[in-house]
Amino acid sequence: MSIACEFDYAKPDSLSAALRLLAAQPGRVPLAGGTDLVAWLRDGAVSPAFLVDIKGLPELRGIRLKNGRLWLGANTTFAEIIESPLVRKHAPILVEAAGMVASVGVRNRATIGGNICSAVPCCDSGPALLVYEATVHVATRQGAKNIPATKWFLGPRRTALAKGGLAVAISLPVGKHAGAFAKLKRYRGEDLAQASVAVRVDARGEWRVAYGSVAPTPIRGPKVEKVLRGQKNPPVELLQKARPLAEAEVAPITDIRGSEVYRRLMIGIMLERTVELATARLAGRGADYGINVLEEACS
């Protein structure tokens, strides 16, 4: 299906020029990887009057360590995340999630900034960024803003990004930790998540848990985090206690891809398996990052 709507197009060569174009009038939309936007244009879900191509902006690129944080330019692709030694060392859960994004072709174009700005409930990077307690760095014509990932997602396709602003980078703290990301989908290969779970545990036994595709936005799991607190190796009895808590703190829907009941039950299973894998990795004996524990269990 072709794109039916008409729009103007510009490709600015600086961040200030891009912000000026976006703020000039309503209905102007940034274009980065375009993997979500082009599909929405094709389906008639959006009809912007003006596309501002930000792919070439140097201010939105690069992966670096600075002041104890890992910084990712908003235009960093998922393929670059997977291939980066810095990200693999300091944010391996994000690498694991990136490896489950769609297909190789999509990962070569889709950007992490575009993924969180699209803000669909099933965005793969959302749960990973939540457990890392990441910060989204935003540029506007009025100045810079730093928005915690926990306050970024406001609803389906809604974020805390002000109109005319741009997400320029994402940063997250670094430190010793382990974790895991699991994605439930209907088949191997390219598919959206029916449900996803990310978990992170640090050297003190502090846990962070987040879910995707089972609420209007990616969300944290505070009840499960509280139960697991201080446990570097949670016993079976504690996992059995945490599992129904996870099922209770999500709010999935029934749609063509899965029922509410199925998704809720699978969240409990996924939580248990990701916690077990994260525990093993923290102890130095878990599988390498890059697997999907659901597929591994079935293979």
C-alpha positions as CSV (number, residue, x, y, z in Angstrom):
1,M,0.0,0.0,0.0
2,S,1.4,3.4,-1.0
3,I,1.5,6.6,1.2
4,A,-1.6,8.6,0.3
5,C,-1.1,11.8,2.3
6,E,1.0,14.8,1.0
7,F,3.6,16.5,3.1
8,D,6.5,18.9,2.8
9,Y,10.0,17.8,3.7
10,A,13.2,19.3,4.9
11,K,16.6,18.0,6.1
12,P,18.3,20.5,8.4
13,D,22.0,20.3,9.0
14,S,22.0,21.4,12.7
15,L,20.0,20.8,15.8
16,S,19.1,24.4,16.1
17,A,17.7,24.4,12.5
18,A,15.7,21.3,13.2
19,L,14.2,22.8,16.4
20,R,13.3,26.0,14.4
21,L,11.6,24.0,11.7
22,L,9.6,21.8,14.2
23,A,8.4,24.9,16.2
24,A,7.4,26.9,13.1
25,Q,3.9,25.5,13.0
26,P,1.8,22.6,14.3
27,G,1.7,19.3,12.4
28,R,5.5,19.1,11.9
29,V,7.0,15.7,12.7
30,P,10.6,14.5,13.0
31,L,11.8,11.6,10.8
32,A,14.7,9.4,12.1
33,G,14.7,5.7,11.2
34,G,11.1,5.9,10.0
35,T,10.3,2.3,10.8
36,D,7.2,3.2,12.8
37,L,6.4,6.5,11.1
38,V,6.4,5.1,7.5
39,A,4.1,2.3,8.5
40,W,1.7,4.7,10.2
41,L,1.8,7.0,7.0
42,R,1.0,4.0,4.8
43,D,-1.9,2.9,7.0
44,G,-3.3,6.4,7.4
45,A,-2.8,6.5,11.1
46,V,-1.0,9.8,10.9
47,S,-1.0,12.6,8.3
48,P,1.7,15.2,9.1
49,A,1.9,18.4,7.1
50,F,5.7,18.5,7.3
51,L,8.5,16.0,7.9
52,V,11.8,17.2,9.4
53,D,14.5,14.7,8.6
54,I,16.9,14.5,11.6
55,K,18.9,11.4,10.5
56,G,22.0,13.4,9.7
57,L,22.2,15.5,12.8
58,P,25.6,14.9,14.6
59,E,24.2,16.0,17.9
60,L,22.0,12.9,17.9
61,R,24.7,10.4,17.3
62,G,27.4,8.6,19.3
63,I,27.8,6.2,22.2
64,R,30.1,7.3,25.1
65,L,30.9,7.1,28.8
66,K,30.7,10.5,30.6
67,N,30.5,11.3,34.3
68,G,29.6,7.7,35.3
69,R,26.8,7.3,32.8
70,L,26.5,5.6,29.5
71,W,25.2,8.0,26.8
72,L,23.4,6.9,23.6
73,G,22.6,9.4,20.9
74,A,18.9,9.3,20.1
75,N,19.7,8.3,16.5
76,T,21.7,5.2,17.7
77,T,20.2,2.2,15.8
78,F,19.5,-1.1,17.5
79,A,22.1,-2.7,15.3
80,E,24.7,-0.2,16.7
81,I,23.6,-1.0,20.3
82,I,24.1,-4.7,19.7
83,E,27.5,-4.1,18.2
84,S,28.8,-1.6,20.7
85,P,31.4,-3.0,23.2
86,L,30.5,-0.1,25.6
87,V,26.8,-1.0,25.6
88,R,27.5,-4.7,25.9
89,K,29.7,-4.0,28.9
90,H,27.5,-1.5,30.7
91,A,24.0,-2.2,29.5
92,P,23.7,-5.8,28.5
93,I,20.0,-6.0,29.2
94,L,19.5,-3.3,26.6
95,V,21.6,-5.3,24.1
96,E,19.4,-8.4,24.8
97,A,16.2,-6.4,24.2
98,A,17.7,-4.8,21.0
99,G,18.4,-8.2,19.6
100,M,14.7,-9.1,19.7
101,V,13.6,-6.0,17.8
102,A,11.8,-7.0,14.6
103,S,14.3,-8.1,12.0
104,V,17.9,-7.4,11.0
105,G,16.7,-4.9,8.4
106,V,14.6,-3.0,10.9
107,R,17.4,-3.1,13.5
108,N,19.7,-1.5,11.0
109,R,17.3,1.5,10.6
110,A,15.2,1.8,13.8
111,T,16.6,4.2,16.4
112,I,16.3,4.0,20.2
113,G,15.1,7.6,20.2
114,G,12.4,6.8,17.7
115,N,11.4,3.7,19.6
116,I,10.7,5.6,22.8
117,C,9.1,8.6,21.0
118,S,6.7,6.3,19.2
119,A,5.8,5.1,22.7
120,V,3.7,2.1,21.7
121,P,3.0,-0.2,24.6
122,C,5.1,-3.0,23.1
123,C,8.2,-1.0,22.4
124,D,11.1,-3.3,23.2
125,S,13.5,-0.7,24.6
126,G,11.0,0.6,27.2
127,P,11.2,-2.1,29.9
128,A,15.0,-2.2,29.6
129,L,15.4,1.6,30.0
130,L,13.0,1.5,33.0
131,V,15.1,-1.1,34.9
132,Y,18.2,1.0,34.1
133,E,16.4,4.1,35.5
134,A,17.5,5.9,32.3
135,T,17.1,9.6,31.6
136,V,15.9,11.0,28.3
137,H,17.7,14.2,27.4
138,V,15.5,16.6,25.4
139,A,16.3,19.8,23.4
140,T,13.8,22.6,22.9
141,R,14.1,26.1,21.7
142,Q,13.7,27.2,25.3
143,G,16.5,25.0,26.5
144,A,17.4,21.5,27.6
145,K,15.3,19.1,29.7
146,N,16.1,15.9,31.5
147,I,13.2,13.5,31.8
148,P,13.4,10.2,33.8
149,A,12.3,7.2,31.8
150,T,9.7,6.6,34.6
151,K,8.0,9.8,33.6
152,W,8.5,9.6,29.9
153,F,5.6,7.3,28.8
154,L,2.3,9.0,29.3
155,G,0.0,6.7,27.3
156,P,-0.1,4.9,24.0
157,R,1.9,7.0,21.5
158,R,2.1,9.8,24.2
159,T,5.2,11.0,25.9
160,A,6.5,13.8,28.0
161,L,8.2,15.4,25.0
162,A,6.9,18.9,24.5
163,K,5.7,19.8,21.0
164,G,8.6,21.2,19.0
165,G,11.2,19.4,21.1
166,L,13.6,16.6,20.2
167,A,14.9,13.7,22.2
168,V,18.7,14.0,21.6
169,A,20.1,11.4,23.9
170,I,19.5,8.7,26.5
171,S,21.8,8.1,29.5
172,L,21.9,5.5,32.2
173,P,24.1,5.0,35.2
174,V,26.8,2.3,35.1
175,G,27.7,-0.2,37.8
176,K,28.0,-3.9,38.4
177,H,24.7,-5.6,37.7
178,A,23.1,-8.5,35.9
179,G,19.7,-8.9,34.3
180,A,17.6,-10.5,31.6
181,F,14.9,-9.6,29.0
182,A,12.2,-11.9,27.8
183,K,9.8,-11.3,25.0
184,L,6.7,-13.3,24.3
185,K,5.7,-13.4,20.6
186,R,3.7,-15.6,18.4
187,Y,6.5,-17.0,16.3
188,R,10.3,-16.8,15.9
189,G,11.5,-13.9,13.8
190,E,9.9,-10.5,13.3
191,D,6.9,-9.9,15.6
192,L,5.6,-7.5,18.1
193,A,5.7,-8.4,21.7
194,Q,2.6,-9.9,23.3
195,A,4.3,-9.4,26.6
196,S,7.8,-8.6,27.8
197,V,9.7,-8.5,31.1
198,A,13.0,-6.9,32.0
199,V,14.8,-7.5,35.3
200,R,18.0,-6.0,36.8
201,V,19.8,-6.9,40.0
202,D,22.9,-5.1,41.3
203,A,25.6,-6.3,43.7
204,R,23.6,-5.3,46.8
205,G,20.6,-7.4,45.7
206,E,18.5,-4.4,44.7
207,W,16.0,-5.4,41.9
208,R,14.4,-3.5,39.2
209,V,11.5,-5.0,37.2
210,A,9.6,-3.7,34.3
211,Y,6.9,-5.0,31.9
212,G,5.9,-4.2,28.3
213,S,2.8,-4.8,26.2
214,V,0.7,-5.4,29.3
215,A,-0.4,-1.9,30.1
216,P,-1.0,1.4,28.2
217,T,2.7,2.1,28.6
218,P,5.8,0.1,29.6
219,I,5.7,0.1,33.4
220,R,7.8,-0.8,36.5
221,G,6.9,-3.6,38.9
222,P,7.3,-2.0,42.4
223,K,5.5,-4.8,44.3
224,V,7.8,-7.5,42.9
225,E,10.8,-5.2,43.4
226,K,9.9,-4.9,47.1
227,V,9.6,-8.7,47.6
228,L,12.9,-9.4,45.9
229,R,14.8,-6.6,47.7
230,G,18.1,-7.7,49.2
231,Q,18.1,-11.1,47.6
232,K,21.0,-11.9,45.3
233,N,19.7,-15.5,45.0
234,P,16.0,-15.5,45.6
235,P,14.7,-18.9,46.9
236,V,12.0,-20.8,45.1
237,E,9.5,-19.9,47.8
238,L,10.1,-16.2,47.2
239,L,9.7,-16.6,43.4
240,Q,6.4,-18.3,44.0
241,K,5.3,-15.3,46.1
242,A,6.5,-12.8,43.5
243,R,4.8,-14.5,40.5
244,P,1.2,-13.7,41.4
245,L,2.3,-10.2,42.4
246,A,3.6,-9.7,38.9
247,E,0.4,-11.0,37.4
248,A,-1.6,-8.6,39.6
249,E,0.4,-5.4,38.8
250,V,-0.1,-5.5,35.0
251,A,-3.2,-4.6,33.1
252,P,-3.1,-6.4,29.7
253,I,-5.9,-6.3,27.1
254,T,-7.4,-9.0,24.8
255,D,-6.7,-8.4,21.1
256,I,-6.0,-10.4,18.0
257,R,-2.5,-11.3,19.2
258,G,-3.4,-12.6,22.7
259,S,-6.0,-12.7,25.5
260,E,-5.8,-10.8,28.7
261,V,-5.7,-14.0,30.7
262,Y,-2.9,-15.6,28.6
263,R,-0.7,-12.5,28.8
264,R,-1.2,-12.1,32.6
265,L,-0.3,-15.8,33.2
266,M,2.7,-15.5,30.9
267,I,4.0,-12.5,32.8
268,G,4.3,-14.6,35.9
269,I,6.2,-17.3,34.0
270,M,8.5,-14.8,32.3
271,L,9.2,-13.0,35.6
272,E,10.3,-16.3,37.2
273,R,12.6,-17.3,34.3
274,T,14.2,-13.8,33.9
275,V,14.9,-13.6,37.7
276,E,16.5,-17.1,37.6
277,L,18.6,-16.1,34.6
278,A,19.6,-12.7,36.2
279,T,20.6,-14.5,39.4
280,A,22.8,-16.9,37.5
281,R,24.4,-14.2,35.5
282,L,25.1,-12.2,38.7
283,A,27.0,-15.2,40.0
284,G,28.9,-15.6,36.8
285,R,27.4,-18.8,35.6
286,G,24.4,-17.7,33.5
287,A,24.0,-17.9,29.7
288,D,25.5,-15.1,27.6
289,Y,23.3,-12.1,26.9
290,G,21.4,-12.3,23.6
291,I,19.0,-15.2,24.3
292,N,15.2,-15.2,24.8
293,V,14.6,-17.5,27.8
294,L,11.2,-18.4,26.4
295,E,12.6,-19.7,23.2
296,E,15.5,-21.4,24.9
297,A,13.2,-23.3,27.2
298,C,11.2,-24.6,24.2
299,S,14.1,-25.5,21.9
